[in-house]
Amino acid sequence: MDMIEILKPVLPSMLEVEERLTTDLSTRHEKIAEIILHVSRFKGKRFRPVLLLLSAQSCGKLVPQHLDLAVVVELVHIATLIHDDVIDEATVRRHVPSVNSIWGREISILLGDYIWSRGFTILASMDSQLSTYIMSQTVNIMCEGELIQLQRRYDLNLSEEDYMDIIEKKTASLCATSCRLGAMFAGANRKIQEALTRYGLKVGLAFQIVDDCLDIVGTEDEMGKSLSTDIKKGKLTLPLIKLVGSLPETSRKNTCRWIFQNFTTQDRASVLELFSEYEAVEYSFNKARRYAEEAKEEISILPDSEYKTSLLRLADYVVSRNR
């Protein structure tokens, strides 16, 4: 399934969002402009703006504020990617060198903050206290999720429930907020807003689980970014949590130590065999598929439209992608 087909119903609006992302990040300072230009090459699927615009249109109405909000959620996402690459010491992002690999940690951190602040400048110009509050709360929750994950690196007692709480905060919350803001500014009633928020949350959970699976079994050519960073940094994602729980208790610590030390070396194939033996990755993919199906059920109350169809297809796309 092609993402281009999914976003067709909101393509004109997405083109406007692309233009806004360029103009809203423009600067007269040559050195900063050089870095911003490099970041523009990180262009991904614009998953969050698409969620926001499709949610708005599925409620029957698109207003100018939706474009502002679509830009904001993407700017927040871009900022988190830049910060993530610093934390993970990643060298590649969407097939191009990461910011930190060229300009270093200090500039990367400040650039992420700069892009984040541009998003909140747009929010302030909208003069909507509620949207500013919702986005502020969302960013707070995202940071909380990242902090918890970092604090629990190498923690073999991290449960599946703990993991789900972390990814709900750090990833799914922004997806949920994108859908919520889309519905809210379209004038949808509370029932519809809540349904789309739950849809966004579950699609976001599925998205992150698949991402964590691909971090293990994907290739950098397919994914266009540095892989195996989670295991290298001691982050326990769902496939590893499943594997840890399946290992004999007597050998668990030594086996996990070996995995953390060898996954990015010549022993990678042996580690992958271990994941395969315990069906840890397939278990995780199945979990993501269940969330995608639940997400589709959440929006069954929406009236039929090409926008609803795209939301349904987007849930399927999330769990069928290989990059």
Secondary structure, 3 states (H helix, E strand, C coil): CCHHHHHHHHHHHHHHHHHHHHHHCCCCCHHHHHHHHHHHHHCCCCHHHHHHHHHHHHCCCCCHHHHHHHHHHHHHHHHHHHHHHHHHCCCEECCEECHHHHHCHHHHHHHHHHHHHHHHHHHHHHCCHHHHHHHHHHHHHHHHHHHHHHHCCCCCCCCHHHHHHHHHHHHHHHHHHHHHHHHHHCCCCHHHHHHHHHHHHHHHHHHHHHHHHHHHHCCHHHHCCCCCHHHHCCCCCHHHHHHHHHCCCCCHHHHHHHHHHHCCCCCHHHHHHHHHHCCHHHHHHHHHHHHHHHHHHHHHHCCCCHHHHHHHHHHHHHHHCCC
